[in-house]
Amino acid sequence: MKQKLWVLINNAPLPFFALSGLLIGAFFYLWPEVASLLWYSTLILGGAPIVYQTFRKMIHGQFASDIVATLAILAAIFLHQAFAGAIIVLMQSGGEAIEAFGLRKATSSLTALMKRAPRIARRKTDNQMEEVDVQSVRVGDILIVRPGDLIPVDGTIVSGSAEIDESAITGEPLTHNKTAGDRILSGSVDVNGAFEMRADKISRESQYSKIVEMVKQAHEQKAPIQRLADRYAILFTPLTLLMAALGYFLTRDPNTILSVLVVATPCPLIIATPLAVISAINRAADIGIIIKGGAPLEQIATTQAALFDKTGTITYGTPYVEEVVKLGDESEEDVLYHAAMIDQFSSHSTAKAIVAKAQSLRKTLPLAAHFREIPGQGVEGEIDQNSYAVGSHAFIDQKVGQGCLNHHQHTANQYFQKNRLVIYVAKNRSCIGMIVLSDKIRPEVPAMIQKLHTLGIKEIVMVTGDGEKNAAVVAKQAGIQTFYADLMPQQKVDTVRRLAATYSRVIMVGDGINDAPALATATVGIAMGAYGTAVSAEAADIVLLVDDLTRVADAVSIGQRMLHIAKQSIFIGIGLSFILMVIAANGHIIPAVGAMLQELIDVAVILNALRAR
């Protein structure tokens, strides 16, 4: 309990001080001089930071909802209305504390990117390997990469071969077998196989460093949002000053000015929006949506365009067995079953997909004997004294003899043209089948796309680093008319900017490191946090903790409801305040009573704002 109290005091010292001063002063109510001294001290000490910050903003051209509160504090000091002034200090500082609480969870994406960045490289020198800082790598250096390593810089394989996972950089879901002469990108992962590579670029010019720099630039260029309260304050503040002047003209009493300022202190503006935001953020958190502050929530409510990454966002981002084709006497199920019995020893992503598919059809998979794996090529083993091999075209040719698959090449080419991955299966010295793998679309996507349209999203676009043919198939299944394929991270950023030129506010939804710059550039970035990268989660404004894309539509809906309730609270509060201003301008409300009446308005506004929860 003490720890929680200390956290509260540490995070909101000014409202805690103002509340304490008011309560202690009330305790000495029977001794007016003591109570007045305590309230006056609270007014001076608590009001000074508010007045200072307001004038500082005004010097820089920022005219916000704080101005009326500041004028009320100054008037209370000069007119010796300590109690009314102390209440204004509490309301103003309390509203700011609520708003600050809503923004406290936001974190730096650049820090997360830098943590994952390649830090060391293994340089080959005089037939020996030495670990060096990645910044010291020069163009032409020969580097050694081991299984599990991050590729330190952009380069070319000069000897050996490996299976490379580039999904975090390019967004392509399937790993690639790379051999001598193939280009590789920094930040991708060596899944299997050791090799030597030539450094083609230094660290700061490599692909991963470019992504880091793009995220940094996107955050620096992102314009700060004007608070909802401040937009209404631009109209309300001049009206308040006019009513205060009118009140003095009618009554010739300076206290009338303070009374008008007190009842007009824009607590509905100060409190209603932050409280509605906090309520909506908590509502979103209940269903697995983490929203980093009020600005993304307000912005997503009025967005009319959305971009979705394909791999890992619209699709699951992992290989999925789409079809089994028999080439011999064994049935499709037996081809899959025997391949899975061998593959269950392998950690390869395609092997896991084959095993998962087989286990969905049969609960148990007996173990194969004499298992052997050639990294990046295939696996082999024995089942019931029969020799089985599962792997690439070259691997099967090597195991069962040249020409085994030649007369089936036409069938395989049909799948290659659709950007599918084909795994071959052989038994003894015969080719018995092909297993076709692809990335599977999430079943909830089409309905989610339709719901976004009903919520006012006018244009929805899919962007991907994957090939155009595969992208076209996924876009059609998802119900998305416009898509862009073969995109690198910078091209995704360019697409976001082009769309923003038309719609001003744009949502970007993604999951990988390659999406981080676009997430940071978009008005609101939404990351798939359940299985996505920490980098994309840090770069985004909203993170989905559940692996369910329908939460994107839920976030839009929650934002729209929050905005409706916040505006409703503002209009109710301003309307009631205006009525009180008219009464106060005629000299019928003293400042202390005005402060209490304003508190009643605050209660009404707070209760209404809590409906966003």
C-alpha positions in Angstrom: 0.0 0.0 0.0 2.8 2.4 0.9 4.6 1.6 -2.3 1.5 2.3 -4.4 1.0 5.6 -2.6 4.6 6.6 -3.2 4.2 5.7 -6.9 1.1 7.9 -7.0 2.9 10.8 -5.3 5.9 10.4 -7.6 3.8 10.4 -10.8 1.4 13.1 -9.8 3.0 15.3 -7.2 1.1 18.6 -8.0 -2.5 17.2 -7.8 -1.5 15.3 -4.6 -0.1 18.5 -3.1 -3.2 20.5 -4.1 -5.6 17.9 -2.7 -3.7 17.7 0.5 -3.7 21.5 0.9 -7.4 21.7 0.4 -8.2 18.9 2.8 -5.9 20.2 5.5 -7.3 23.7 5.1 -10.8 22.3 5.4 -9.8 20.6 8.7 -9.0 24.1 10.1 -12.2 25.6 8.8 -13.2 26.8 12.3 -9.9 28.9 12.3 -10.4 30.9 9.1 -7.1 32.6 9.3 -5.2 29.3 9.4 -7.4 27.7 6.7 -6.9 30.8 4.5 -3.2 30.6 5.0 -3.0 26.9 4.0 -5.2 27.4 1.0 -3.3 30.5 -0.1 0.0 28.5 0.2 -1.5 25.8 -1.9 -2.7 28.3 -4.5 0.7 30.0 -4.7 3.0 26.9 -4.6 0.7 24.7 -6.7 -0.4 27.4 -9.2 3.2 28.7 -9.9 4.2 25.7 -12.1 0.9 25.8 -14.0 1.2 29.6 -14.7 4.9 29.1 -15.7 4.1 26.3 -18.2 1.2 28.1 -19.7 3.2 31.3 -20.4 6.0 29.3 -21.7 3.7 27.6 -24.2 2.2 31.0 -25.2 5.7 32.3 -25.9 6.1 29.4 -28.4 2.8 30.1 -30.0 0.8 27.3 -28.2 -2.6 28.6 -27.0 -4.3 25.7 -25.3 -7.1 25.0 -22.8 -4.7 25.9 -19.9 -5.1 29.7 -20.5 -8.5 30.1 -18.7 -7.3 28.1 -15.8 -4.1 30.2 -15.5 -6.1 33.4 -15.6 -8.4 32.1 -12.9 -5.4 31.2 -10.7 -3.9 34.7 -11.2 -7.2 36.4 -10.5 -7.7 34.2 -7.3 -4.2 35.3 -6.1 -4.8 39.0 -6.6 -8.4 39.0 -5.3 -7.4 36.8 -2.2 -9.9 34.0 -3.2 -7.6 31.2 -2.0 -10.1 28.4 -1.7 -11.5 28.9 -5.2 -8.0 29.2 -6.6 -6.8 26.0 -4.9 -9.7 24.1 -6.5 -8.7 25.4 -9.9 -5.1 24.2 -9.2 -6.4 20.7 -8.3 -8.6 20.4 -11.4 -6.0 21.7 -13.8 -3.1 19.5 -12.4 -5.4 16.5 -12.0 -6.5 16.6 -15.6 -2.8 16.9 -16.8 -1.9 13.9 -14.5 -4.6 11.8 -16.0 -3.4 12.6 -19.5 0.2 11.9 -18.6 -0.8 8.5 -17.2 -2.3 7.6 -20.6 0.9 8.4 -22.4 3.4 6.8 -20.0 3.4 3.4 -21.7 4.8 4.6 -25.0 8.4 3.4 -25.6 11.2 3.9 -28.1 11.2 1.7 -31.2 14.8 2.8 -32.0 16.1 1.2 -28.8 14.5 -2.1 -29.7 15.9 -2.0 -33.2 19.4 -1.3 -31.9 19.2 -4.1 -29.4 18.6 -6.6 -32.2 21.1 -5.1 -34.7 24.1 -7.3 -35.5 27.0 -6.4 -33.2 29.8 -8.8 -34.0 31.2 -10.5 -37.1 33.6 -13.4 -37.5 36.3 -12.3 -39.8 38.6 -14.8 -41.6 42.3 -13.6 -41.4 45.3 -15.8 -42.3 43.1 -18.9 -42.2 42.0 -18.1 -38.7 38.7 -16.7 -37.3 38.5 -13.7 -35.1 35.5 -12.0 -33.6 35.4 -8.3 -34.4 32.9 -5.4 -33.9 30.6 -5.2 -36.9 31.5 -1.5 -37.3 35.1 -2.5 -38.1 34.1 -4.7 -41.1 35.3 -3.3 -44.4 34.1 -4.0 -48.0 35.9 -7.1 -49.3 36.4 -8.7 -45.9 35.8 -12.5 -45.8 33.4 -13.4 -42.9 32.4 -16.7 -41.5 28.7 -17.2 -40.6 27.6 -20.1 -38.4 24.1 -21.6 -37.9 22.0 -19.3 -35.7 24.0 -16.2 -36.5 22.6 -12.9 -37.7 24.1 -11.9 -41.0 26.4 -9.0 -40.0 26.4 -6.9 -43.2 25.1 -7.2 -46.7 27.3 -9.5 -48.8 27.7 -12.4 -51.1 28.3 -16.1 -50.3 31.8 -17.2 -51.6 31.8 -20.8 -50.3 29.4 -23.2 -48.6 25.6 -23.1 -48.5 22.9 -22.4 -45.9 19.3 -22.0 -45.3 18.5 -18.3 -44.7 15.5 -16.8 -43.0 14.9 -13.3 -44.5 11.3 -13.0 -43.2 12.2 -10.2 -40.8 13.8 -8.1 -43.6 11.8 -8.9 -46.7 8.6 -10.3 -45.3 8.8 -13.5 -47.3 7.5 -16.4 -45.2 9.6 -19.3 -46.5 13.3 -19.7 -45.9 15.8 -19.7 -48.9 18.6 -22.0 -49.7 21.6 -19.9 -50.6 24.8 -21.1 -52.2 28.0 -19.5 -53.6 27.3 -16.3 -55.6 24.0 -15.6 -53.8 23.4 -12.2 -52.2 22.4 -12.1 -48.5 21.1 -9.2 -46.3 22.2 -8.0 -42.9 19.7 -8.8 -40.1 18.5 -12.1 -41.7 19.2 -15.4 -39.9 21.4 -18.4 -40.8 19.0 -21.2 -40.0 21.2 -24.1 -41.1 24.7 -24.5 -42.5 28.0 -22.6 -42.1 29.5 -20.6 -45.0 31.9 -17.9 -45.9 30.7 -14.5 -47.3 32.3 -11.4 -48.8 31.3 -8.1 -47.2 29.8 -6.0 -50.0 28.8 -3.1 -47.7 29.9 -1.7 -44.4 27.6 -1.9 -41.4 26.0 1.6 -41.7 25.2 1.1 -45.4 23.7 -2.4 -45.0 20.0 -3.1 -45.1 19.4 -3.5 -41.4 21.1 -0.1 -40.6 18.9 1.5 -43.3 15.8 0.2 -41.5 17.0 1.6 -38.2 17.6 5.0 -39.8 14.2 5.0 -41.6 12.4 4.3 -38.2 14.4 7.2 -36.6 13.6 9.6 -39.4 9.9 8.6 -39.4 9.6 9.4 -35.6 11.4 12.7 -36.1 9.2 13.8 -39.0 5.9 12.8 -37.4 3.9 15.9 -36.7 2.6 16.2 -33.1 -1.1 15.8 -32.7 -3.1 18.8 -31.4 -5.1 17.6 -28.4 -8.9 17.4 -28.8 -9.3 19.7 -25.8 -7.0 22.4 -27.3 -9.0 22.5 -30.5 -12.2 23.4 -28.6 -10.3 25.7 -26.3 -9.4 28.0 -29.3 -13.1 28.9 -29.5 -14.0 28.6 -25.8 -11.2 30.8 -24.4 -12.1 34.0 -26.3 -15.8 33.5 -25.3 -14.8 33.2 -21.6 -12.7 36.4 -21.7 -15.6 38.2 -23.4 -18.1 37.0 -20.7 -15.6 38.1 -17.9 -15.3 41.6 -19.4 -19.1 41.8 -19.8 -19.6 40.7 -16.2 -17.2 43.5 -14.9 -19.0 46.0 -17.1 -22.4 45.0 -15.6 -21.3 44.8 -11.9 -18.1 46.8 -11.7 -16.9 44.2 -9.2 -13.5 42.5 -9.8 -14.8 39.3 -8.1 -17.3 38.9 -11.0 -14.3 38.4 -13.3 -13.0 35.6 -11.1 -16.4 34.1 -10.7 -16.8 33.9 -14.5 -13.2 32.5 -14.9 -13.9 29.9 -12.2 -17.1 28.5 -13.6 -15.6 28.7 -17.1 -12.4 26.8 -16.2 -12.4 24.2 -18.9 -12.4 21.1 -16.7 -14.6 19.3 -19.1 -11.8 20.0 -21.7 -9.1 19.2 -19.2 -10.6 16.0 -17.7 -13.2 14.6 -20.1 -10.9 13.7 -23.0 -8.1 12.1 -20.9 -10.6 10.1 -18.8 -12.4 8.9 -21.9 -9.0 7.9 -23.4 -8.0 6.0 -20.2 -11.3 4.2 -20.1 -11.0 3.3 -23.8 -7.4 2.1 -23.4 -8.5 -0.2 -20.5 -11.4 -1.5 -22.6 -9.0 -2.3 -25.4 -6.5 -4.0 -23.1 -9.3 -6.3 -21.9 -9.4 -7.8 -25.4 -5.7 -7.9 -26.0 -5.1 -4.5 -27.7 -2.4 -2.3 -26.2 -2.7 1.4 -27.2 0.2 3.7 -26.4 -1.6 6.8 -25.4 -4.6 9.0 -26.5 -3.2 10.3 -29.8 -3.3 7.0 -31.7 -6.8 6.3 -30.3 -8.1 9.7 -31.5 -6.3 9.4 -34.8 -7.5 5.8 -35.6 -11.1 6.9 -35.1 -10.9 9.3 -38.0 -8.6 7.4 -40.4 -10.0 6.6 -43.9 -7.2 4.5 -45.3 -5.4 1.3 -44.1 -2.4 -0.7 -45.3 -1.8 -4.3 -44.4 1.4 -6.3 -44.7 0.8 -9.7 -46.2 3.2 -12.2 -44.5 2.5 -12.8 -40.8 -0.4 -10.3 -40.9 -3.0 -11.2 -43.5 -1.4 -14.6 -43.6 0.0 -16.7 -40.8 3.6 -16.2 -42.0 4.6 -19.8 -41.6 4.6 -22.7 -44.2 1.3 -24.6 -44.5 0.7 -27.9 -46.4 -1.7 -26.8 -49.1 -1.7 -30.0 -51.2 -0.2 -33.5 -51.5 0.4 -34.9 -55.0 1.0 -38.6 -55.4 3.4 -39.7 -58.1 3.4 -43.5 -57.4 1.4 -46.2 -55.8 1.1 -44.7 -52.3 -2.0 -42.6 -51.4 -1.7 -38.9 -50.7 -2.2 -39.5 -47.0 0.6 -42.2 -47.0 3.0 -39.9 -48.8 2.3 -37.2 -46.2 2.4 -39.7 -43.3 5.8 -41.2 -44.2 7.3 -37.8 -45.0 6.2 -36.6 -41.5 7.7 -39.7 -39.8 11.1 -38.7 -41.1 10.6 -34.9 -40.8 9.7 -35.0 -37.1 13.5 -35.2 -36.3 14.1 -32.0 -38.2 13.7 -28.4 -36.9 13.2 -27.0 -40.4 10.1 -24.8 -40.8 8.8 -26.8 -43.7 9.4 -30.1 -41.7 7.3 -28.7 -38.8 4.5 -27.8 -41.2 4.5 -31.3 -42.7 4.5 -32.9 -39.3 1.7 -30.7 -38.1 -0.5 -31.5 -41.1 0.1 -35.3 -40.6 -0.7 -35.1 -36.9 -4.0 -33.4 -37.7 -4.9 -36.5 -39.7 -3.4 -39.1 -37.4 -2.7 -38.7 -33.7 0.6 -40.6 -33.6 3.7 -40.7 -35.7 6.0 -43.7 -35.2 9.7 -42.9 -35.3 11.8 -43.6 -38.3 15.2 -45.3 -38.1 18.7 -44.1 -39.3 17.7 -40.4 -39.6 20.1 -38.2 -41.4 19.7 -34.5 -42.4 21.6 -32.5 -45.0 21.1 -28.9 -43.9 19.2 -26.8 -46.4 18.6 -29.8 -48.7 16.6 -32.7 -47.2 16.3 -35.6 -44.8 16.3 -39.4 -45.1 15.6 -42.4 -42.9 14.1 -45.9 -42.8 10.5 -46.9 -42.2 9.7 -50.6 -42.1 13.0 -51.4 -43.7 12.2 -49.1 -46.6 14.4 -46.1 -47.4 12.7 -42.7 -47.6 14.0 -39.3 -48.6 12.3 -35.9 -48.3 13.7 -32.7 -49.7 14.6 -30.6 -52.7 14.7 -31.6 -56.4 18.5 -31.8 -56.3 18.5 -33.8 -53.1 16.0 -36.4 -54.4 17.9 -36.7 -57.7 21.1 -37.4 -55.8 19.4 -40.1 -53.7 17.4 -42.0 -56.2 19.1 -41.2 -59.5 19.0 -38.5 -62.2 15.7 -38.3 -64.1 13.4 -39.6 -61.4 11.5 -36.4 -61.3 12.0 -35.2 -64.9 8.6 -36.4 -66.2 6.9 -34.8 -63.3 8.5 -31.4 -63.8 5.5 -30.0 -65.7 3.3 -30.6 -62.6 5.8 -29.0 -60.3 6.2 -26.0 -62.6 2.5 -25.3 -62.2 3.0 -24.8 -58.5 6.2 -22.8 -59.0 4.3 -20.3 -61.1 1.9 -19.8 -58.2 5.0 -19.1 -56.0 4.5 -22.3 -54.0 7.3 -24.4 -52.3 7.5 -28.0 -53.5 9.0 -30.7 -51.3 9.6 -34.1 -53.0 9.3 -37.5 -51.4 11.0 -40.7 -52.6 10.8 -44.4 -51.4 13.7 -46.7 -52.1 14.6 -45.6 -55.6 11.2 -44.3 -56.7 9.6 -40.9 -56.6 6.3 -41.3 -54.8 5.0 -37.8 -54.3 5.2 -34.0 -53.9 4.1 -31.9 -50.9 3.1 -28.4 -51.8 3.5 -25.7 -49.2 2.3 -22.1 -49.1 1.4 -19.4 -46.6 -2.2 -19.6 -45.4 -4.5 -16.6 -45.2 -6.2 -16.0 -41.8 -9.8 -17.1 -42.0 -11.1 -13.9 -40.2 -9.5 -11.5 -42.7 -12.3 -11.1 -45.4 -15.0 -10.4 -42.7 -12.6 -7.9 -41.0 -11.9 -6.1 -44.2 -15.7 -5.7 -44.8 -16.1 -4.4 -41.2 -13.4 -1.8 -41.8 -15.3 -0.5 -44.8 -18.5 -0.2 -42.7 -16.5 1.7 -40.1 -15.6 4.3 -42.7 -12.2 3.1 -44.0 -12.5 4.0 -47.7 -9.3 2.5 -49.1 -7.5 -0.7 -48.0 -4.2 -1.7 -49.6 -1.9 -4.8 -49.1 1.9 -4.4 -49.3 4.4 -7.2 -49.3 7.9 -8.2 -50.1 6.6 -11.4 -51.6 6.2 -12.1 -55.3 3.4 -10.5 -57.3 1.6 -13.8 -58.3 1.3 -15.0 -54.7 0.3 -11.5 -53.5 -2.5 -11.4 -56.1 -3.9 -14.7 -54.9 -3.9 -13.6 -51.2 -5.3 -10.1 -52.0 -8.2 -11.7 -53.9 -8.9 -14.2 -51.0 -8.8 -11.3 -48.5 -11.1 -9.1 -50.6 -8.5 -6.4 -51.1 -8.6 -4.6 -54.5 -5.2 -2.9 -54.4 -1.9 -4.5 -53.6 1.9 -3.8 -54.1 4.4 -6.7 -54.3 8.2 -7.1 -54.3 8.6 -4.2 -51.9 11.6 -3.5 -49.7 11.2 -1.5 -46.4 11.8 1.9 -48.0 9.2 1.1 -50.7 6.6 0.3 -48.1 7.4 3.7 -46.4 6.9 5.4 -49.8 3.5 3.6 -50.3 2.4 4.9 -46.8 3.4 8.4 -47.8 1.6 8.3 -51.1 -1.6 7.2 -49.4 -1.2 9.8 -46.7 -1.0 12.5 -49.4 -4.6 11.6 -50.3 -6.2 10.7 -46.9 -3.9 12.5 -44.4 -4.4 9.8 -41.8 -3.3 6.2 -42.6 -3.2 3.0 -40.6 -0.4 0.5 -41.2 -0.6 -3.1 -39.9 2.5 -5.3 -39.9 4.5 -7.8 -37.9 8.2 -7.9 -39.1 11.3 -5.8 -38.8 10.8 -4.9 -42.4 7.5 -3.3 -41.5 8.9 -1.2 -38.6 9.7 1.9 -40.8 6.3 1.9 -42.4 4.6 1.4 -38.9 6.6 4.4 -37.6 5.7 6.5 -40.7 2.0 5.8 -40.7 -0.4 8.0 -38.7 -1.2 4.9 -36.6 1.1 1.8 -36.7 -0.5 -1.4 -35.5 1.8 -4.4 -34.8 0.9 -8.1 -34.6 2.5 -8.6 -31.2 1.5 -12.2 -30.4 4.1 -13.7 -32.8 5.5 -10.6 -34.5 8.9 -9.1 -33.7 9.6 -7.0 -30.7 10.9 -4.3 -33.1 7.6 -4.0 -34.9 5.8 -3.9 -31.6 8.1 -1.1 -30.4 7.7 0.9 -33.6 3.9 0.7 -33.6 1.4 2.9 -31.8 -0.9 0.0 -31.1 0.0 -3.7 -30.4 -2.3 -6.7 -30.8 -1.4 -9.2 -28.1 -3.7 -11.8 -29.5 -3.1 -13.5 -32.8 -6.5 -12.2 -34.2 -6.6 -9.6 -37.0 -10.2 -8.7 -36.2 -8.8 -6.7 -33.3 -7.8 -4.1 -35.9 -11.5 -3.4 -36.5 -12.1 -3.5 -32.8 -9.4 -0.8 -32.2 -11.1 1.4 -34.8 -14.5 0.9 -33.2 -13.2 1.6 -29.7 -11.5 4.8 -31.0 -14.7 6.0 -32.6 -16.7 5.4 -29.5 -14.1 7.1 -27.3 -14.1 10.2 -29.6 -17.9 10.3 -29.6 -18.1 10.1 -25.8 -15.3 12.7 -25.3 -17.0 15.2 -27.6 -20.3 14.5 -25.9 -18.7 15.3 -22.5 -17.0 18.4 -23.8 -20.3 19.8 -25.3 -22.2 19.0 -22.0 -19.5 20.6 -19.9 -19.1 23.7 -22.1 -22.9 24.1 -22.3 -23.3 24.0 -18.5 -20.3 26.2 -18.0 -21.8 28.8 -20.4 -25.0 28.8 -18.5 -23.1 29.4 -15.2 -21.0 32.1 -16.9 -24.2 34.0 -17.8 -25.4 33.8 -14.2 -21.9 34.7 -12.8 -21.6 37.7 -15.2 -24.7 39.1 -13.6 -23.1 38.9 -10.2 -25.2 36.1 -8.8 -22.3 33.6 -8.1 -19.4 34.2 -5.8 -16.0 32.6 -6.6 -16.1 29.9 -3.9 -19.7 28.8 -4.9 -18.6 28.9 -8.6 -15.8 26.5 -7.8 -18.1 24.1 -6.2 -20.6 24.3 -9.0 -17.8 23.7 -11.5 -17.0 20.5 -9.5 -20.6 19.3 -10.0 -20.1 19.8 -13.7 -16.9 17.8 -13.5 -18.7 14.9 -11.8 -21.3 14.8 -14.6 -18.5 14.9 -17.2 -16.5 12.2 -15.5 -19.4 9.8 -15.2 -20.2 10.3 -18.9 -16.5 9.8 -19.9 -16.4 6.6 -17.9 -18.9 5.1 -20.4 -15.9 4.6 -22.8 -14.9 1.8 -20.5 
